[in-house]
Amino acid sequence: MKTKTKELLDNLNKITEKPNRFEQTRTIPDTNRMWKSVIDTYNFPASYKTAKWNKVTEDDGEIDYWTHYDRVYGGLSGQRLVLKNGSEYTGKLHTKRRLVKGSNDTSFYSKCTVTADGKWFDNCGMPIEAPTKVEEEEEKQTGGFIESEPTEEELVEQANLKAEREQKMLQDLK
């Protein structure tokens, strides 16, 4: 058989093939784009600053560059990590908390997420460098909701509120 005839027959076979209706096309959300003009406003890990940048020319002639990055998304069904190539991370995501310095020299804890391969994300789902002070988030499963153990200060505050309510109830009885 001639190559031309074989090629035509192969193309005819492709006509009758049915596409896989369950196959999903990979899309990368626009919220997974970092623009070079604003990269200095957020403390990205150094590995993202050396990424391949795509050029965009605006209508007014202004030129900007962007690149994709990994991002964690959350909701009622849990968290998921969309990688920079558009695929979804299949490993386990762990929740931890880190100590953060505030603007007025106060410190507070902020939730962060870490993957099994060592990528860190802040509570907005944006990638960050691995923090130095990290605590494991103790989680309890109760009726479909995840709760963390109350701290000693929260227990004292709850006891004070209970005592105030009892005092008010006793005064109302008099």
NUPADREN-389396 format. One record per residue: residue number from 0; residue in three letters; chain; z, y, x of N, C-alpha, C in turn. Coordinates in Angstrom, 1 decimal. Example, Ala and Ser with C-alpha at 12.3 -4.5 7.8 and 13.67 -1.06 7.14 Angstrom:
2
+-----+------+-------+--------+--------+--------+--------+--------+--------+--------+--------+--------+
!  nr ! rest ! kette !   n.zz !   n.yy !   n.xx !  ca.zz !  ca.yy !  ca.xx !   c.zz !   c.yy !   c.xx !
+-----+------+-------+--------+--------+--------+--------+--------+--------+--------+--------+--------+
!   0 !  ALA !     A !    7.8 !   -5.7 !   13.2 !    7.8 !   -4.5 !   12.3 !    7.8 !   -3.3 !   13.2 !
!   1 !  SER !     A !    7.1 !   -2.2 !   12.8 !    7.1 !   -1.1 !   13.7 !    7.9 !    0.0 !   12.9 !
+-----+------+-------+--------+--------+--------+--------+--------+--------+--------+--------+--------+
END
This chain:
174
+-----+------+-------+--------+--------+--------+--------+--------+--------+--------+--------+--------+
!  nr ! rest ! kette !   n.zz !   n.yy !   n.xx !  ca.zz !  ca.yy !  ca.xx !   c.zz !   c.yy !   c.xx !
+-----+------+-------+--------+--------+--------+--------+--------+--------+--------+--------+--------+
!   0 !  MET !     A !    0.0 !   -1.2 !    0.8 !    0.0 !    0.0 !    0.0 !    0.0 !    1.2 !    0.9 !
!   1 !  LYS !     A !   -0.8 !    2.2 !    0.5 !   -0.9 !    3.4 !    1.3 !    0.4 !    4.2 !    1.1 !
!   2 !  THR !     A !    0.7 !    5.0 !    2.1 !    1.9 !    5.9 !    2.0 !    1.9 !    6.8 !    0.9 !
!   3 !  LYS !     A !    0.8 !    7.4 !    0.6 !    0.7 !    8.3 !   -0.5 !    1.0 !    7.7 !   -1.8 !
!   4 !  THR !     A !    0.5 !    6.4 !   -2.1 !    0.7 !    5.7 !   -3.3 !    2.2 !    5.3 !   -3.4 !
!   5 !  LYS !     A !    2.8 !    4.9 !   -2.3 !    4.2 !    4.5 !   -2.2 !    5.1 !    5.7 !   -2.6 !
!   6 !  GLU !     A !    4.7 !    6.9 !   -2.0 !    5.5 !    8.1 !   -2.3 !    5.4 !    8.5 !   -3.8 !
!   7 !  LEU !     A !    4.2 !    8.4 !   -4.4 !    4.1 !    8.7 !   -5.8 !    4.9 !    7.7 !   -6.7 !
!   8 !  LEU !     A !    4.9 !    6.4 !   -6.3 !    5.7 !    5.5 !   -7.1 !    7.2 !    5.7 !   -6.9 !
!   9 !  ASP !     A !    7.7 !    6.1 !   -5.7 !    9.1 !    6.5 !   -5.5 !    9.5 !    7.7 !   -6.4 !
!  10 !  ASN !     A !    8.6 !    8.6 !   -6.4 !    8.9 !    9.8 !   -7.3 !    8.9 !    9.5 !   -8.7 !
!  11 !  LEU !     A !    8.1 !    8.5 !   -9.2 !    8.1 !    8.1 !  -10.6 !    9.5 !    7.4 !  -10.9 !
!  12 !  ASN !     A !   10.0 !    6.6 !  -10.0 !   11.3 !    6.0 !  -10.2 !   12.4 !    7.0 !  -10.3 !
!  13 !  LYS !     A !   12.3 !    8.1 !   -9.6 !   13.3 !    9.2 !   -9.7 !   13.3 !    9.9 !  -11.1 !
!  14 !  ILE !     A !   12.2 !    9.9 !  -11.8 !   12.0 !   10.5 !  -13.1 !   12.9 !    9.7 !  -14.1 !
!  15 !  THR !     A !   13.0 !    8.4 !  -14.0 !   13.7 !    7.6 !  -15.0 !   15.2 !    7.5 !  -14.7 !
!  16 !  GLU !     A !   15.6 !    8.0 !  -13.5 !   17.0 !    7.9 !  -13.1 !   17.8 !    8.9 !  -14.0 !
!  17 !  LYS !     A !   19.0 !    8.4 !  -14.5 !   19.8 !    9.3 !  -15.3 !   20.9 !    9.9 !  -14.4 !
!  18 !  PRO !     A !   21.1 !   11.2 !  -14.5 !   22.1 !   11.8 !  -13.7 !   23.5 !   11.3 !  -14.1 !
!  19 !  ASN !     A !   24.5 !   11.3 !  -13.2 !   25.8 !   10.9 !  -13.5 !   26.5 !   12.1 !  -14.2 !
!  20 !  ARG !     A !   26.8 !   11.9 !  -15.5 !   27.3 !   13.0 !  -16.3 !   28.8 !   13.3 !  -16.0 !
!  21 !  PHE !     A !   29.4 !   12.4 !  -15.3 !   30.8 !   12.6 !  -14.9 !   31.0 !   13.3 !  -13.6 !
!  22 !  GLU !     A !   29.9 !   13.5 !  -12.8 !   30.0 !   14.1 !  -11.5 !   30.2 !   15.6 !  -11.7 !
!  23 !  GLN !     A !   31.2 !   16.1 !  -11.1 !   31.5 !   17.6 !  -11.2 !   30.9 !   18.3 !  -10.0 !
!  24 !  THR !     A !   30.3 !   19.5 !  -10.3 !   29.9 !   20.3 !   -9.2 !   31.1 !   21.0 !   -8.6 !
!  25 !  ARG !     A !   31.0 !   21.1 !   -7.3 !   32.1 !   21.8 !   -6.6 !   31.9 !   23.3 !   -6.6 !
!  26 !  THR !     A !   32.9 !   24.0 !   -7.2 !   32.9 !   25.4 !   -7.2 !   34.1 !   26.0 !   -6.5 !
!  27 !  ILE !     A !   33.9 !   27.1 !   -5.8 !   35.0 !   27.7 !   -5.0 !   35.3 !   29.0 !   -5.8 !
!  28 !  PRO !     A !   36.6 !   29.1 !   -6.2 !   37.0 !   30.3 !   -7.0 !   36.8 !   31.6 !   -6.1 !
!  29 !  ASP !     A !   36.5 !   32.7 !   -6.8 !   36.4 !   34.0 !   -6.1 !   37.7 !   34.4 !   -5.5 !
!  30 !  THR !     A !   38.8 !   33.9 !   -6.1 !   40.1 !   34.3 !   -5.5 !   40.4 !   33.6 !   -4.2 !
!  31 !  ASN !     A !   39.5 !   32.7 !   -3.8 !   39.7 !   32.0 !   -2.5 !   38.8 !   32.8 !   -1.4 !
!  32 !  ARG !     A !   38.5 !   34.0 !   -1.7 !   37.7 !   34.8 !   -0.7 !   38.6 !   35.9 !   -0.1 !
!  33 !  MET !     A !   38.6 !   36.0 !    1.3 !   39.3 !   37.1 !    2.0 !   38.2 !   38.0 !    2.5 !
!  34 !  TRP !     A !   38.3 !   39.3 !    2.2 !   37.4 !   40.3 !    2.7 !   37.9 !   40.9 !    4.0 !
!  35 !  LYS !     A !   37.0 !   41.0 !    4.9 !   37.3 !   41.5 !    6.3 !   37.9 !   42.9 !    6.2 !
!  36 !  SER !     A !   37.5 !   43.7 !    5.3 !   38.0 !   45.1 !    5.2 !   39.4 !   45.2 !    4.8 !
!  37 !  VAL !     A !   40.0 !   44.1 !    4.2 !   41.4 !   44.1 !    3.8 !   42.2 !   43.0 !    4.5 !
!  38 !  ILE !     A !   41.7 !   42.3 !    5.5 !   42.4 !   41.2 !    6.1 !   43.7 !   41.7 !    6.8 !
!  39 !  ASP !     A !   43.7 !   43.0 !    7.3 !   44.9 !   43.5 !    8.0 !   46.0 !   43.8 !    7.0 !
!  40 !  THR !     A !   45.7 !   43.9 !    5.7 !   46.8 !   44.2 !    4.8 !   47.7 !   43.0 !    4.5 !
!  41 !  TYR !     A !   47.2 !   41.8 !    4.9 !   48.0 !   40.5 !    4.7 !   48.1 !   39.8 !    6.0 !
!  42 !  ASN !     A !   49.2 !   39.2 !    6.2 !   49.5 !   38.5 !    7.5 !   48.9 !   37.0 !    7.4 !
!  43 !  PHE !     A !   47.6 !   36.9 !    7.6 !   47.0 !   35.6 !    7.6 !   47.3 !   34.9 !    8.9 !
!  44 !  PRO !     A !   47.3 !   33.5 !    8.9 !   47.4 !   32.8 !   10.1 !   46.2 !   33.1 !   11.0 !
!  45 !  ALA !     A !   46.4 !   32.9 !   12.3 !   45.4 !   33.3 !   13.3 !   44.1 !   32.5 !   13.1 !
!  46 !  SER !     A !   44.2 !   31.2 !   12.6 !   43.0 !   30.4 !   12.5 !   42.0 !   31.0 !   11.5 !
!  47 !  TYR !     A !   42.5 !   31.8 !   10.5 !   41.6 !   32.3 !    9.5 !   40.8 !   33.6 !   10.1 !
!  48 !  LYS !     A !   41.4 !   34.2 !   11.1 !   40.7 !   35.4 !   11.6 !   39.5 !   35.0 !   12.5 !
!  49 !  THR !     A !   39.4 !   33.8 !   12.9 !   38.2 !   33.3 !   13.7 !   37.2 !   32.6 !   12.9 !
!  50 !  ALA !     A !   37.3 !   32.6 !   11.6 !   36.4 !   31.9 !   10.7 !   35.0 !   32.5 !   10.6 !
!  51 !  LYS !     A !   34.1 !   31.7 !   10.1 !   32.7 !   32.2 !    9.9 !   32.7 !   33.2 !    8.7 !
!  52 !  TRP !     A !   32.2 !   34.4 !    9.0 !   32.1 !   35.5 !    8.0 !   30.8 !   35.6 !    7.4 !
!  53 !  ASN !     A !   30.7 !   35.8 !    6.0 !   29.5 !   36.0 !    5.3 !   29.3 !   37.5 !    5.1 !
!  54 !  LYS !     A !   28.1 !   38.0 !    5.2 !   27.8 !   39.4 !    5.1 !   27.4 !   39.7 !    3.7 !
!  55 !  VAL !     A !   27.9 !   40.8 !    3.2 !   27.5 !   41.3 !    1.8 !   27.2 !   42.8 !    1.9 !
!  56 !  THR !     A !   26.1 !   43.2 !    1.4 !   25.7 !   44.6 !    1.3 !   25.8 !   45.1 !   -0.1 !
!  57 !  GLU !     A !   26.7 !   46.1 !   -0.3 !   26.9 !   46.7 !   -1.6 !   25.7 !   47.6 !   -2.1 !
!  58 !  ASP !     A !   25.7 !   48.0 !   -3.3 !   24.6 !   48.8 !   -3.9 !   24.5 !   50.1 !   -3.2 !
!  59 !  ASP !     A !   25.7 !   50.7 !   -2.7 !   25.7 !   52.0 !   -2.1 !   25.4 !   51.9 !   -0.6 !
!  60 !  GLY !     A !   25.0 !   50.7 !   -0.1 !   24.7 !   50.5 !    1.3 !   25.8 !   50.1 !    2.2 !
!  61 !  GLU !     A !   27.0 !   50.0 !    1.7 !   28.2 !   49.7 !    2.4 !   28.2 !   48.2 !    2.7 !
!  62 !  ILE !     A !   28.5 !   47.8 !    4.0 !   28.5 !   46.4 !    4.4 !   29.9 !   45.9 !    4.5 !
!  63 !  ASP !     A !   30.2 !   44.7 !    4.0 !   31.5 !   44.1 !    4.2 !   31.2 !   42.6 !    4.4 !
!  64 !  TYR !     A !   32.3 !   41.9 !    4.9 !   32.2 !   40.5 !    5.2 !   33.3 !   39.8 !    4.5 !
!  65 !  TRP !     A !   33.1 !   38.5 !    4.1 !   34.1 !   37.7 !    3.5 !   34.1 !   36.2 !    4.0 !
!  66 !  THR !     A !   35.2 !   35.5 !    3.8 !   35.3 !   34.1 !    4.2 !   36.2 !   33.4 !    3.2 !
!  67 !  HIS !     A !   36.0 !   32.1 !    3.0 !   36.8 !   31.3 !    2.1 !   38.1 !   30.9 !    2.9 !
!  68 !  TYR !     A !   39.2 !   30.7 !    2.1 !   40.4 !   30.2 !    2.7 !   41.1 !   29.3 !    1.7 !
!  69 !  ASP !     A !   42.0 !   28.5 !    2.1 !   42.8 !   27.5 !    1.3 !   43.7 !   28.3 !    0.4 !
!  70 !  ARG !     A !   44.0 !   27.9 !   -0.8 !   44.9 !   28.6 !   -1.7 !   45.5 !   27.6 !   -2.7 !
!  71 !  VAL !     A !   46.8 !   27.8 !   -2.9 !   47.6 !   26.9 !   -3.9 !   47.6 !   27.6 !   -5.2 !
!  72 !  TYR !     A !   47.3 !   26.9 !   -6.3 !   47.4 !   27.3 !   -7.6 !   48.4 !   26.5 !   -8.4 !
!  73 !  GLY !     A !   49.1 !   27.2 !   -9.3 !   50.2 !   26.4 !  -10.0 !   50.1 !   26.7 !  -11.5 !
!  74 !  GLY !     A !   50.8 !   25.9 !  -12.3 !   50.8 !   26.0 !  -13.7 !   51.7 !   25.0 !  -14.3 !
!  75 !  LEU !     A !   51.6 !   24.8 !  -15.6 !   52.5 !   23.9 !  -16.3 !   52.3 !   22.4 !  -15.8 !
!  76 !  SER !     A !   51.1 !   22.1 !  -15.4 !   50.8 !   20.8 !  -15.0 !   51.1 !   20.5 !  -13.5 !
!  77 !  GLY !     A !   51.6 !   21.5 !  -12.8 !   52.0 !   21.3 !  -11.4 !   51.2 !   22.2 !  -10.5 !
!  78 !  GLN !     A !   51.3 !   21.9 !   -9.2 !   50.5 !   22.7 !   -8.2 !   49.3 !   21.9 !   -7.7 !
!  79 !  ARG !     A !   48.3 !   22.7 !   -7.3 !   47.1 !   22.1 !   -6.7 !   46.6 !   23.0 !   -5.6 !
!  80 !  LEU !     A !   46.0 !   22.4 !   -4.6 !   45.6 !   23.2 !   -3.4 !   44.0 !   23.0 !   -3.4 !
!  81 !  VAL !     A !   43.4 !   24.2 !   -3.5 !   41.9 !   24.2 !   -3.4 !   41.6 !   24.6 !   -2.0 !
!  82 !  LEU !     A !   40.9 !   23.7 !   -1.3 !   40.6 !   24.0 !    0.1 !   39.4 !   24.9 !    0.2 !
!  83 !  LYS !     A !   39.2 !   25.4 !    1.4 !   38.1 !   26.4 !    1.6 !   36.7 !   25.9 !    1.4 !
!  84 !  ASN !     A !   36.5 !   24.6 !    1.4 !   35.2 !   24.0 !    1.1 !   35.0 !   23.7 !   -0.4 !
!  85 !  GLY !     A !   36.1 !   24.0 !   -1.2 !   36.0 !   23.8 !   -2.7 !   36.6 !   22.5 !   -3.2 !
!  86 !  SER !     A !   36.9 !   21.6 !   -2.3 !   37.5 !   20.4 !   -2.7 !   39.0 !   20.6 !   -3.0 !
!  87 !  GLU !     A !   39.6 !   19.6 !   -3.6 !   41.0 !   19.7 !   -4.0 !   41.8 !   18.8 !   -3.0 !
!  88 !  TYR !     A !   42.9 !   19.3 !   -2.5 !   43.8 !   18.5 !   -1.6 !   44.4 !   17.4 !   -2.4 !
!  89 !  THR !     A !   44.3 !   16.1 !   -1.8 !   44.9 !   15.0 !   -2.5 !   46.3 !   14.6 !   -2.1 !
!  90 !  GLY !     A !   46.8 !   15.2 !   -1.0 !   48.1 !   14.8 !   -0.5 !   49.2 !   15.5 !   -1.3 !
!  91 !  LYS !     A !   50.4 !   15.2 !   -0.9 !   51.6 !   15.7 !   -1.6 !   51.9 !   17.1 !   -1.2 !
!  92 !  LEU !     A !   52.3 !   18.0 !   -2.1 !   52.7 !   19.4 !   -1.8 !   54.2 !   19.4 !   -1.9 !
!  93 !  HIS !     A !   54.9 !   19.9 !   -0.9 !   56.3 !   20.0 !   -0.9 !   56.8 !   21.4 !   -1.1 !
!  94 !  THR !     A !   57.8 !   21.6 !   -1.8 !   58.4 !   23.0 !   -2.1 !   59.6 !   23.2 !   -1.2 !
!  95 !  LYS !     A !   59.6 !   24.3 !   -0.5 !   60.7 !   24.7 !    0.4 !   61.0 !   26.1 !    0.1 !
!  96 !  ARG !     A !   62.1 !   26.6 !    0.7 !   62.4 !   28.1 !    0.6 !   62.6 !   28.6 !    2.0 !
!  97 !  ARG !     A !   62.2 !   29.8 !    2.2 !   62.3 !   30.5 !    3.5 !   63.1 !   31.8 !    3.4 !
!  98 !  LEU !     A !   63.8 !   32.1 !    4.5 !   64.5 !   33.4 !    4.5 !   63.6 !   34.5 !    4.9 !
!  99 !  VAL !     A !   63.5 !   35.6 !    4.0 !   62.6 !   36.7 !    4.3 !   63.5 !   38.0 !    4.4 !
! 100 !  LYS !     A !   63.1 !   38.8 !    5.3 !   63.8 !   40.1 !    5.5 !   63.1 !   41.1 !    4.5 !
! 101 !  GLY !     A !   63.9 !   41.8 !    3.7 !   63.4 !   42.8 !    2.8 !   63.2 !   44.2 !    3.5 !
! 102 !  SER !     A !   62.6 !   45.1 !    2.7 !   62.4 !   46.4 !    3.3 !   63.6 !   47.2 !    3.6 !
! 103 !  ASN !     A !   64.7 !   47.0 !    2.9 !   65.9 !   47.7 !    3.1 !   67.0 !   46.9 !    3.8 !
! 104 !  ASP !     A !   66.5 !   46.1 !    4.8 !   67.4 !   45.3 !    5.7 !   68.2 !   44.3 !    4.9 !
! 105 !  THR !     A !   67.8 !   43.8 !    3.7 !   68.4 !   42.8 !    3.0 !   67.6 !   41.5 !    3.2 !
! 106 !  SER !     A !   68.2 !   40.4 !    3.1 !   67.5 !   39.1 !    3.2 !   67.6 !   38.4 !    1.9 !
! 107 !  PHE !     A !   66.5 !   37.7 !    1.6 !   66.5 !   36.9 !    0.4 !   65.6 !   35.6 !    0.6 !
! 108 !  TYR !     A !   65.8 !   34.6 !   -0.3 !   65.0 !   33.4 !   -0.2 !   63.7 !   33.5 !   -1.0 !
! 109 !  SER !     A !   62.6 !   33.0 !   -0.5 !   61.4 !   33.0 !   -1.1 !   60.8 !   31.6 !   -1.1 !
! 110 !  LYS !     A !   60.3 !   31.2 !   -2.3 !   59.7 !   29.8 !   -2.4 !   58.4 !   29.7 !   -1.6 !
! 111 !  CYS !     A !   58.2 !   28.6 !   -0.9 !   56.9 !   28.4 !   -0.2 !   56.5 !   26.9 !   -0.4 !
! 112 !  THR !     A !   55.3 !   26.6 !   -0.1 !   54.7 !   25.3 !   -0.3 !   54.2 !   24.9 !    1.0 !
! 113 !  VAL !     A !   54.4 !   23.6 !    1.4 !   53.9 !   23.0 !    2.6 !   53.2 !   21.7 !    2.3 !
! 114 !  THR !     A !   52.0 !   21.5 !    3.0 !   51.3 !   20.2 !    2.8 !   51.8 !   19.2 !    3.8 !
! 115 !  ALA !     A !   51.4 !   18.0 !    3.7 !   51.8 !   16.9 !    4.6 !   51.2 !   17.2 !    6.0 !
! 116 !  ASP !     A !   50.0 !   17.9 !    6.1 !   49.4 !   18.1 !    7.4 !   49.8 !   19.4 !    8.0 !
! 117 !  GLY !     A !   50.9 !   20.1 !    7.4 !   51.5 !   21.2 !    8.1 !   50.9 !   22.6 !    7.7 !
! 118 !  LYS !     A !   50.2 !   22.7 !    6.6 !   49.7 !   24.1 !    6.2 !   50.8 !   24.7 !    5.3 !
! 119 !  TRP !     A !   51.1 !   26.0 !    5.5 !   52.1 !   26.7 !    4.8 !   51.5 !   27.7 !    3.8 !
! 120 !  PHE !     A !   52.1 !   27.9 !    2.6 !   51.7 !   28.9 !    1.7 !   52.9 !   29.6 !    1.1 !
! 121 !  ASP !     A !   52.7 !   30.9 !    0.8 !   53.8 !   31.6 !    0.2 !   53.9 !   31.4 !   -1.3 !
! 122 !  ASN !     A !   54.8 !   32.1 !   -2.0 !   54.9 !   31.9 !   -3.4 !   53.7 !   32.4 !   -4.2 !
! 123 !  CYS !     A !   52.8 !   33.1 !   -3.6 !   51.6 !   33.6 !   -4.3 !   50.4 !   32.6 !   -4.1 !
! 124 !  GLY !     A !   50.7 !   31.5 !   -3.2 !   49.6 !   30.6 !   -2.9 !   48.8 !   30.9 !   -1.7 !
! 125 !  MET !     A !   49.1 !   32.0 !   -1.1 !   48.3 !   32.5 !    0.1 !   48.8 !   31.8 !    1.4 !
! 126 !  PRO !     A !   47.9 !   31.5 !    2.3 !   48.3 !   30.8 !    3.5 !   49.2 !   31.8 !    4.4 !
! 127 !  ILE !     A !   50.2 !   31.2 !    5.1 !   51.0 !   31.9 !    6.0 !   51.3 !   31.1 !    7.2 !
! 128 !  GLU !     A !   51.8 !   31.7 !    8.3 !   52.2 !   31.0 !    9.5 !   53.5 !   30.2 !    9.1 !
! 129 !  ALA !     A !   53.7 !   29.1 !    9.8 !   54.9 !   28.3 !    9.6 !   56.2 !   29.2 !    9.8 !
! 130 !  PRO !     A !   57.1 !   29.3 !    8.8 !   58.3 !   30.1 !    9.0 !   59.3 !   29.5 !    9.9 !
! 131 !  THR !     A !   60.2 !   30.3 !   10.5 !   61.2 !   29.7 !   11.4 !   62.5 !   29.2 !   10.6 !
! 132 !  LYS !     A !   62.9 !   29.9 !    9.6 !   64.1 !   29.5 !    8.9 !   63.7 !   29.0 !    7.5 !
! 133 !  VAL !     A !   63.8 !   27.7 !    7.4 !   63.3 !   27.0 !    6.2 !   64.4 !   26.1 !    5.7 !
! 134 !  GLU !     A !   64.6 !   26.0 !    4.4 !   65.5 !   25.0 !    3.7 !   64.7 !   24.2 !    2.8 !
! 135 !  GLU !     A !   65.1 !   22.9 !    2.7 !   64.5 !   22.0 !    1.7 !   65.0 !   22.4 !    0.3 !
! 136 !  GLU !     A !   64.0 !   22.5 !   -0.6 !   64.4 !   22.9 !   -2.0 !   64.8 !   21.6 !   -2.7 !
! 137 !  GLU !     A !   66.1 !   21.6 !   -3.1 !   66.6 !   20.4 !   -3.8 !   66.2 !   20.6 !   -5.3 !
! 138 !  GLU !     A !   65.5 !   19.6 !   -5.8 !   64.9 !   19.6 !   -7.1 !   65.5 !   18.5 !   -8.0 !
! 139 !  LYS !     A !   65.7 !   18.8 !   -9.2 !   66.2 !   17.8 !  -10.2 !   65.2 !   17.8 !  -11.3 !
! 140 !  GLN !     A !   64.8 !   16.6 !  -11.8 !   63.9 !   16.5 !  -12.9 !   64.7 !   16.4 !  -14.2 !
! 141 !  THR !     A !   64.6 !   17.4 !  -15.1 !   65.3 !   17.3 !  -16.4 !   64.4 !   17.7 !  -17.5 !
! 142 !  GLY !     A !   64.1 !   16.7 !  -18.3 !   63.3 !   16.9 !  -19.5 !   61.9 !   17.5 !  -19.2 !
! 143 !  GLY !     A !   61.3 !   17.2 !  -18.1 !   59.9 !   17.7 !  -17.9 !   60.0 !   19.0 !  -17.1 !
! 144 !  PHE !     A !   61.2 !   19.6 !  -16.9 !   61.3 !   20.8 !  -16.1 !   61.9 !   20.5 !  -14.8 !
! 145 !  ILE !     A !   61.6 !   21.2 !  -13.7 !   62.2 !   21.1 !  -12.4 !   63.2 !   22.2 !  -12.2 !
! 146 !  GLU !     A !   64.4 !   21.8 !  -11.9 !   65.5 !   22.7 !  -11.7 !   66.0 !   22.6 !  -10.3 !
! 147 !  SER !     A !   66.4 !   23.6 !   -9.6 !   67.1 !   23.5 !   -8.4 !   68.6 !   23.6 !   -8.6 !
! 148 !  GLU !     A !   69.4 !   23.1 !   -7.7 !   70.8 !   23.1 !   -7.8 !   71.3 !   24.5 !   -7.7 !
! 149 !  PRO !     A !   72.3 !   24.9 !   -8.6 !   72.8 !   26.3 !   -8.5 !   73.6 !   26.5 !   -7.2 !
! 150 !  THR !     A !   73.5 !   27.7 !   -6.7 !   74.3 !   28.0 !   -5.5 !   75.7 !   28.3 !   -5.8 !
! 151 !  GLU !     A !   76.5 !   28.4 !   -4.8 !   78.0 !   28.7 !   -5.0 !   78.2 !   30.0 !   -5.7 !
! 152 !  GLU !     A !   77.4 !   31.1 !   -5.4 !   77.5 !   32.4 !   -6.0 !   77.1 !   32.3 !   -7.5 !
! 153 !  GLU !     A !   76.1 !   31.5 !   -7.8 !   75.7 !   31.3 !   -9.2 !   76.8 !   30.6 !  -10.0 !
! 154 !  LEU !     A !   77.5 !   29.6 !   -9.4 !   78.5 !   28.9 !  -10.1 !   79.7 !   29.9 !  -10.4 !
! 155 !  VAL !     A !   80.0 !   30.7 !   -9.4 !   81.1 !   31.7 !   -9.6 !   80.7 !   32.7 !  -10.7 !
! 156 !  GLU !     A !   79.5 !   33.2 !  -10.7 !   79.0 !   34.1 !  -11.7 !   79.1 !   33.5 !  -13.1 !
! 157 !  GLN !     A !   78.7 !   32.2 !  -13.2 !   78.8 !   31.5 !  -14.5 !   80.2 !   31.3 !  -15.0 !
! 158 !  ALA !     A !   81.1 !   31.0 !  -14.0 !   82.5 !   30.9 !  -14.4 !   83.1 !   32.3 !  -14.9 !
! 159 !  ASN !     A !   82.7 !   33.4 !  -14.2 !   83.2 !   34.7 !  -14.7 !   82.6 !   35.0 !  -16.1 !
! 160 !  LEU !     A !   81.4 !   34.7 !  -16.3 !   80.8 !   35.0 !  -17.7 !   81.5 !   34.2 !  -18.7 !
! 161 !  LYS !     A !   81.8 !   32.9 !  -18.4 !   82.5 !   32.1 !  -19.4 !   83.9 !   32.6 !  -19.7 !
! 162 !  ALA !     A !   84.6 !   33.1 !  -18.6 !   85.9 !   33.7 !  -18.8 !   85.9 !   34.9 !  -19.7 !
! 163 !  GLU !     A !   84.8 !   35.8 !  -19.4 !   84.7 !   37.0 !  -20.2 !   84.4 !   36.7 !  -21.7 !
! 164 !  ARG !     A !   83.6 !   35.7 !  -22.0 !   83.3 !   35.3 !  -23.3 !   84.6 !   34.8 !  -24.0 !
! 165 !  GLU !     A !   85.4 !   34.0 !  -23.3 !   86.6 !   33.5 !  -23.9 !   87.6 !   34.6 !  -24.2 !
! 166 !  GLN !     A !   87.7 !   35.6 !  -23.3 !   88.5 !   36.8 !  -23.5 !   88.1 !   37.6 !  -24.8 !
! 167 !  LYS !     A !   86.8 !   37.8 !  -24.9 !   86.2 !   38.5 !  -26.1 !   86.5 !   37.7 !  -27.4 !
! 168 !  MET !     A !   86.3 !   36.4 !  -27.3 !   86.6 !   35.6 !  -28.5 !   88.0 !   35.6 !  -28.9 !
! 169 !  LEU !     A !   88.9 !   35.6 !  -27.9 !   90.4 !   35.7 !  -28.3 !   90.7 !   37.1 !  -28.9 !
! 170 !  GLN !     A !   90.1 !   38.2 !  -28.4 !   90.3 !   39.5 !  -28.9 !   89.8 !   39.6 !  -30.3 !
! 171 !  ASP !     A !   88.7 !   39.0 !  -30.6 !   88.1 !   39.0 !  -32.0 !   89.0 !   38.2 !  -33.0 !
! 172 !  LEU !     A !   89.8 !   37.3 !  -32.5 !   90.6 !   36.5 !  -33.4 !   91.9 !   37.3 !  -33.8 !
! 173 !  LYS !     A !   92.3 !   38.3 !  -33.0 !   93.5 !   39.0 !  -33.2 !   93.3 !   40.1 !  -34.3 !
+-----+------+-------+--------+--------+--------+--------+--------+--------+--------+--------+--------+
END
